[in-house]
């Protein structure tokens, strides 16, 4: 269970409880973006005969403003030559890192930088020095000095946190084992008086703990001693103590999951799970901040979903339904919806309950923005479970007419395309009703696969219905010609010919023609060969290659069978002679 379950638990923990410190403690620590990765050139750029770097590409305009310098850096990528060897890549990286460092220095020398501009300049300097530090000790020393000076200059809480994060980032990226330095940095941050730094330190410790568990699969009880000490410390603020409580809950959950992995039940320590349950209850019912409760509720929902404990999920959904906070109420809708969707798989009553709940949430979503996506999801699932594809298409159109945000709009379009495919599986002639909608999407690559499935579904469905209805050859030939026209519009639909093979063979059998599929395939190949489309021409070649390979395989199988039969006959002859 550990291999299947724990990663998702840790993922939930990392994303919900500890999202503010993603720099350390994962299986592979995140490193600052290096120039060797940032300089990935567009494949369409053709390399020059001789690899040279025009100095003008890396030289910003004189007397440029901060905005102009930052825009110049953004534009460099499109102008750089494409390296064709490791040596050329090193040369390019070195030149660019020197230029980036110089531009960062110009920016940092300006007195009127905004906080965001200064932070970006600092990041540019670190990226440049980090890249050079791998091969240049002077650059490594300069990097260490720069991040220390940056930390010393920091004044506000926000500046201090970013400075500590930056130093942590460079330590993690170091080629040397920086574990002790990282621990010292975190301990230093934790002893600072600023609340934000103490929270930062706890988050880094938590991420480090999670990373160690992921790597080694073992629990370190020292983490509980640390958080208990923080919680008991009267000098720590309420926010810092809440972060420690959050970390304690994480540790107890991870420990309980590790215990469940033990083969023998008598070897399992159930105390961790019991304490985690108690802490869940304490944090949800106690006088704690709304932010902490949101995190705990989200974590609780994730853990219960993974365990599929319907009784506790139901209780959680009921509890969330009473919350005034919109985020928590929306979480409750998601939990309740999941339970109703599962129940609707088994009964008409379950479907009815889901439909009623979906309608209720759709109404509430009119005044609560956070419910919009959950309400659409519930409504879509209710149509799917009722197998009401036409109703689903109508609903998708209604929602699309409201001009939703891009993410929801894309989801609704995909839903409608899938519903159209389902409609065509029952009525291949229904496609004409949706042609305008499909045409409006033809130039959008993200929908190309779904549109190909629609055109393919029309042919497969038509062939299947003809096969079921006495195999009328004339009707089948009409559908083949229609399919050829569809291929002109959507070449990707070609896979339908393979998907329709069983139906085509049935039509062939009804007309005493065992080679109907081969004849149909040859007809389509011939059509693609002469089509005014490079893509269809390539498809024709691919289909011919496929046919040739199948013939070779068929011939090889036949020869192997004949050889086996011959050897068997020889063996039987020898046995007969011996007798």
N, C-alpha and C positions, 0 to 999 in steps of 0.2 A: 504493500500500500504506500510505503514511504516514497518510492520512486514516482508513483503516479500522483500522489496527493500533495506532498510537501512543496514541490516547486510552485504549485498554484497558490498555496498558503503564503509562501514567501513573496510571491508576486503581488498578492493582495496587500500584504504588509508593506512592502516597499512602495507601492503606488498610493496607498491610502494613508498610511501612518507616517511614512518617513520620506516623503517626496521632496523635501527641501534640501536634502544632502545626497545627491546621486553620484557624488564624485569618488566614493571609495567603498570597498567592502563587497564588491560583486565578484563573480567567478573570475572575470577578466576586468580589472579596474579600468574605468574610462580614462583615456588620456586626452590631453589637449589636442585639438586638431593640428596635425603636422602638415608641413608644406608638401610633403610627398603625397599626401592624400588630397590636399586642397588643390593641387595643380593637375587634377585630372582634366585633360583637354577633351574637347568635343571631337568625337571620332571623325567627323566630317572635315576637320581641318587637315589639309594635306601637308606633310612635312616638306621643308625646302630642300634643295639639293645639298646645301651645306648648312650645318647647324650653327646658326649665329643668333645672338640676342641683341637686338637693337637697343642701345642705351636709352633712346627716347621713350621706349615702352615703359621703362622703370623710373623715368624722371618726371616728377610732377611739375605742374606749372609754377613759375616763380610767383611769390607773394600770394599763393593760393590760400583761401580761407579754410577753416576746419571742414566745412561741408564739402568744399571742392576737393580737399585731400582725401576724404573718405570716399567720395564718388570716384576719384581716380583709382583708389585701391580696388573698388568693386569692378572697375572696367578692365583691370590688367589681365584677368583670366582669359578674356576673349582675344587678347592680342598676342599672347605668348606663343612661341613656336612649339611644335610637338617633338619631344625628345624621342629618339629611336633606339636608344641604348641606355644602359644603367649609367654609363659615364656621362652621357648628355643630360640625363635626369639630375645627377648630382650637380652638374654645372648650372643647370637651370634653377634648382632649389637654392643653391648657394647665392646666386645673383639675386633671386627674388627675396630671400631672407634678409640680405644686406639692405635692399631697397626698402622692404617693409619696416625694418628696424629704424632706418633713417627717417622715414615718414612718421613713424610713431614718435620719434624724438622731437620732430617739428611740432607735432600736435601737442605733446606734453609741455613744450616750452611756451605755449600760448596761455594767456591769462584769462581768456573769456570762454573757455570750454564749458559746455554743459556737463552735467554729471554723466549722462549717457555717452557723450563724445569722449570724455576722459576715460571712462571704463573701457570703451572700445579701443582706444589708443593703447591702454595698458595691455589688453588682450593681444593686440597686434605685436607689441614688443615681446611678450612672453612666447607667442607662437614662433616668432622669428628666432629668438634666442634658444628655445627648446629644440628647434630643428638643428641649429648649428652646434648645440651643446653635445650632440651625439658623437661628433667627430672633432670638436674643438674645445679643449679644456678652458681656454680663456673665455669662450662664450658661456660655458657652464658656470664659471665663477661669476661672470657678469650677470647671468640669470639669477643666481642665488642672491647676489647683492641687490639686484633690481627688486625682487619680490620682498626682500627685507625692508628696503627703503619705502616701497609702496605701503607696506604694513605700518611702518613708523609714521608715514604722512597721514594715514587714515584718522579721521576725527569723529565723524558721526557713526552711529550704530550700523547703519547700512554700509558705509565705507569700510568699517572694520570687518564686518561679516564677509564682504566681497574680497577683502584683502586676505583674510584667513583662508577662504575658499580657493583663492588663486595660489597661495603658497602650498596648500594641500594638493592642488591640481599638479603643480610642478613636481612635488615629491612623488606622487603616484606615477608620474610619467618618467621618473628617473630610471636610468638603466641599472642603478645600484639598488640593493635591498634597503629601502628607506623605512622599514617598519618602525624602528625605534624613533626615528625623527618624526614620523607621523603621530605616533603615540604621544611624544613630547609636545608636539604642536597642539594636539587635541586637549591634552591636560592643561597647557598654558591658556588656551581659549576658555576652558571650563572654569579656570580660576579668576578670569576677568570679571569685573563687576557688571558689565553689560549683559542684560537678560538675553538679548539676541545671540550673543556669543555662547552663552551657557546652553541655550537650546541647540545651537549649531553643533556644539561638542557632543551633546547627547545623541543627536541624529547621526553624526559620523560614527560614534561608537556602535549605535544600533545597526547601521549598514555594515560595519566591519564584522559584527557578530553574525549577521545574516549570511554574509559572504563566507565566513569560516564554516558555518553549518553546511552551506551548499557544497563547499569544497571537501570537507572532511566527514560530514554526516554525524558529527558528535556535538553534544551540548556542553557548553562551558557554564557551570553554575556561578562563576564569578560575576557574570552579567547581572544576576539577581542581587548579589551583594552590593554591587555598585548602585543600582536603582533604589534599593531599599535605603541606602545611605543618603541619597539625594532627597528622597521623600521625607526622611526623618530630620533633615537639616532645616532648622528654624530660620536660617539666614537666606534660604532659597525662596524665590518668588513663587506665587501660585502657578504661573505659567510654566516655569521650569519644572515644578513638581508634577504638573499635568503631563508634560513631555516624558518625565521619568515613569509615570504611571502607564502611559501609552507604551513605552518601551518594555515595561514589566509584563504587560499583557501579551505583547509580541513574543517575549522570551518564554512565557508559560505555554503559549499555543505551540510554539516550535518544539519545546521540550515534550509536551504531551504527544505530539505526532511522532517524535522519535521513539517514545516509549511504545506506542502502538505497533511499531515495526518489529519489536522483539518477538521471536517465534513462540516462546513459552509464556503463557498468560501469567504464570506465577512470578516471572521475572520483571513484569511491567510495573512501573511505579505510577499509580493512578492519581497520586497527589497533585501532579502538575495539572492534569485535566480538571480536577476538582477545584483547584485554586484559580484556574483560568475562568471557570464558570462563575465562581464567586466574584471575581474581579469584574467580569462583564456586568453582572447584576449591580455591583456597587457603583460602577462608573455610569451606568444608564439611569440609575435611580437617585444618585447622590447629587449634591450641589456643585456641579462642575460646569465649566464653560460650554457654550453651545458648540464651539469648534471641536472640542474634545469629544463631545457626544456624537457629533456627526461622524467623526473618524471611527469611533467605536461601533456605532450602528452600521456603518458601511462594512467594517471588518467582520462584524457579527453576521451580517447578511451573506458575505462571501464565504465564510467558514461553514455556515449552515447549508448553503447551496452545495458546497463540495461534499458535505456529509449526507445530503439528501434527507435530512431530518424534517419530515413534513410537519410533525406536531410543533416543533420549535419554530419552524418557519411561519406557520400559521399564527402562533402567538406573537412573533416579531411583527408580522404584517398588521395584526390588530393593534399592536402598540404604536407602530408608525402612523397608522391611520388617525390617531388621536393627536399627533404632533401639529403644532401651528406653523413651524418652519416649513417653507415650501420644498426645500431640498430633502428633508426627512420624509415629508409626505410623499414626494415623488419616488423616493426609495421604497416606501411602503407599497406604492402602486406597482412598482417593478416586481417586488416579492410576491404580492397577491396575484398579479398577472401570471407569473411563472407557475404558481400552484394551480390556477384555474386552467391554464393551457394544458398542463399535465392531466388534470381531471377530465378535460374535454376530449382527450384521446380515446376515452373508454366508453362514453355514453352520450346520448342526445341531451340528457339533462345537464351534463357537464358543458356541452356546447351552448345550451341556452343560458346557463349561468355566466359563461364567458361573454356572450353577446350583450347581456344586460350590463355587466360590469364595464365592458368596453364603451357602451353608449354613455354610461354615467361619467366615465373619465373624459370622453370626448367633449361633453358639455362643460366639465370643470376646466378643461384645457383652454376654453375660450377666455378665461380670466386668469389662468395660471400658466405662464409661459413654459415653466419647467415640465409641465405635464404633456406638452405637445407631442414630443417624440414617443414617450410611452403610450399615449392614447392612440397614435397612428399604428404603432406596433401591435397593440391589442386588437384594434379594429381589423387590421390586415389578417392576423391569425384567425380571427373569428370567421372571416370570409373563406379562408383556406380550409379550415376544418369543416365548414358547411359545404365545401366544394362548389362555392358560388363564384366562379371566375368572372362572369359578366358583372355581378354586383361589385366585385373587387375592382374591376376596371373603372366602373362608374365612380366608385369611391375615390380611387386614385385621381381621376379627372377633377373631382370636386376639390380635393386637397391641392392639386397642382394649380387650379384656378385662383387659389388664395396667395400665389406667389411666395412659396415657402423659402427658407434659407437654403443655400446651395446643397448642404449635406442631406437635408431631408428631401429636397427636390430630386437629387440623384437617386436616393433610396426609393422614392415613389415611382420614378421612371423605370427602375429595375423591376419593381413589383409589377407594374403594368405590363412590361415586356414578358415577364414569366407567365402572367395570367393570359396574355394573348396566345402564347405557345400552348397553354393548356386548352384554351378554347379551340385552337386549330386541330388538336388531337381528336376532337369530337366532330368538328365541322371545318374541313380544309378550305371551304369556299368563303369562310368568314374573314379571310385576310383583307379583302378589298375594303372592308369597313375601317381598317386601321392604317391604310396606306399613307394617309397624310401625316399621321403621327410618326410612323416609321421613317418617312422621307425627311422629316424635320431633324432626325437624329443621325442621318447617314454619314455625316462628316465628323461625327464625334467618336473617336476611337474607343472610348470606354464602354460604348454600347455595341460595338461591332460584333462581339461574340454572341450576345443575346439576339441581335437581329438575324445573324446567320442561323441560329437555332430556330427562329420563327419561320424563315423561308424553308429550312430543311424539314420542319415539322409539317408544313403544308404537303410536301411531296410524300413523306413517310405515311402520314395519316391517310392521304388519298389512296396510296398503293394498298394499305392495309384494308381499307373499306372495299376496294375493288376485289381484293383477294377473298374477302368474306362474302361477297355478293357474286358468286359464279365466275369471277375472273374475266370480266369483259375486256378483251384485248384492245378493242378500239378506244375504250375509255382510258385504258392504261397508256396507250400511245399518246393520247391527248395530254395526259398528265406529264409524260416525259417531255413533251415539247414545251409545256408550261414551265417545267423545272429548268430547262435550258434558258428560257427567258429570265427566270429568277437568278440563274447563275451570272448572267450579264450584269444584273444589279448587285448581286451579293455572291462573289466567287467562293467565299468561305463556306457557303452552304453545301459544298460538294460532298462533305462527309455523309450527307443524307443518303447518298446512293448505297453506301455500305450498310447503313442502318436499316434500309428498306429491303435488304437482300432476301430475308425470309419471306416477306410478302410477295416479292417478285418471283421467287421460286414457286410459290403457291399458285400464282397466276399462270406461270409457265406450265405447271403440272395440269392445270385445268384446261389448257390449250394444247396438250401433248407436245410441249416444247421445253425440253430440259435445258436448253441453252439460252433461255430468254434473258437471264441476268447478264451473261457474257455479251449477248447481242446489244442489250441496253447500255452496258458499260462501253462497248465499242462505239456506239452511236454518240454517247456523251463525249468520249475522247475525240472523235472526229469533229464534233461541234467546237470543242475547246481549242483544237489545233488551229482552226481557221478564224477563230474569234478575234476581233480587233481589241484584244486585251492581253497584255503581257502576263498578267496573273493567271488568266485562263490557259494561255499557252504553256506556262510552267506546270499547271495542274495536269494538262494532257500528258506531259512528259513524265510526271510523277506517277500517274495512273498506269502508263505503259510500263514503267519500271516495276511497279507493283505486280502487274500481270506477268511479266517475264520472271520475276522472282518466284511467284506462285507456281508457274510452269516448271521451273527448275526443281522446286521442292516436291512437286507432284511426281516428276520424273525420277528424282532420287528415291522417293518413297516406294515407287513402283519397282524400281530396280532392286531395292533392298528386299522387298517382299518376294520378288522372283528368285533372288539369290537364296533367301531363307527357305523357300519352297523346294528349290533344287537340292540344297544341302540336306533337307529333311528326307527327300526322296532317295538320295544317295545312301543316307544312314539306314533307312528302312530296307533298301536293297541289300546292303551288306549284312544286316541282321537276318534277312531271309536266306541269304546264301549260306550263312553259318549254320542255320538250322538244317 
